[in-house]
Amino acid sequence: MPVPPDIAGTAALSICESLLLALNDGKILPEREIVGILRDAANAHEFAPGADQAEMHKAVAELINGIIAGGNSVRRP
């Protein structure tokens, strides 16, 4: 049975956030590097070429920027 894209996307986001937390907890990547990864991902969508999926790219960039602002992928005191 095929997995709907929204379920696959939610699962991927959860897995990635867990990996980022583990990398930070294990002192493999510092918080600034993790935030840099997230900023790069957001920028890739903010400046995506083509207008055919502009709304989707804008929504993805906003979601990633919300993750950065909320600290979901790094444990903050």
C-alpha positions in Angstrom: 0.0 0.0 0.0 1.5 3.4 -1.0 2.1 5.9 1.8 0.4 9.3 1.2 3.0 12.1 0.8 1.9 14.0 4.0 2.5 10.9 6.1 5.8 10.2 4.5 6.8 13.9 4.9 5.8 13.9 8.6 7.8 10.7 9.2 10.8 12.1 7.5 10.6 15.3 9.5 10.4 13.3 12.7 13.3 11.1 11.8 15.5 14.1 10.8 14.7 16.0 14.0 15.6 13.0 16.0 18.9 12.6 14.2 19.7 16.3 14.7 19.0 15.9 18.4 21.2 12.8 18.6 24.0 14.6 16.8 23.8 17.4 19.2 23.4 15.2 22.3 26.4 13.1 21.2 28.5 16.3 20.8 29.0 15.4 17.2 27.5 18.7 15.9 27.2 21.9 17.9 23.9 23.8 17.9 25.2 26.4 15.5 26.0 23.8 12.9 22.5 22.2 13.3 20.9 25.6 12.9 23.1 26.2 9.9 21.9 22.9 8.3 18.3 24.0 8.9 18.9 27.5 7.5 20.5 26.0 4.4 17.4 23.8 3.9 15.1 26.8 4.4 17.1 28.9 1.9 17.0 26.1 -0.7 13.2 26.4 -0.6 13.0 30.2 -0.3 15.0 30.6 -3.4 13.8 27.6 -5.4 13.6 28.3 -9.1 10.4 28.1 -11.0 6.9 29.4 -10.0 5.0 26.2 -10.6 5.4 25.1 -6.9 6.2 28.4 -5.3 3.5 28.1 -2.6 4.8 24.7 -1.6 8.4 25.9 -1.4 7.3 29.0 0.6 5.4 26.8 3.1 8.4 24.4 3.5 10.7 27.4 4.1 8.3 28.8 6.7 8.0 25.4 8.5 11.8 25.0 8.7 12.2 28.6 9.9 9.6 27.8 12.6 11.6 24.8 13.6 14.7 27.0 14.0 12.7 29.6 16.0 11.1 27.0 18.2 14.3 25.1 18.9 12.7 21.8 18.1 15.8 20.2 16.7 18.2 21.3 19.5 17.7 21.0 23.2 17.9 24.4 24.8 18.0 25.2 28.5 
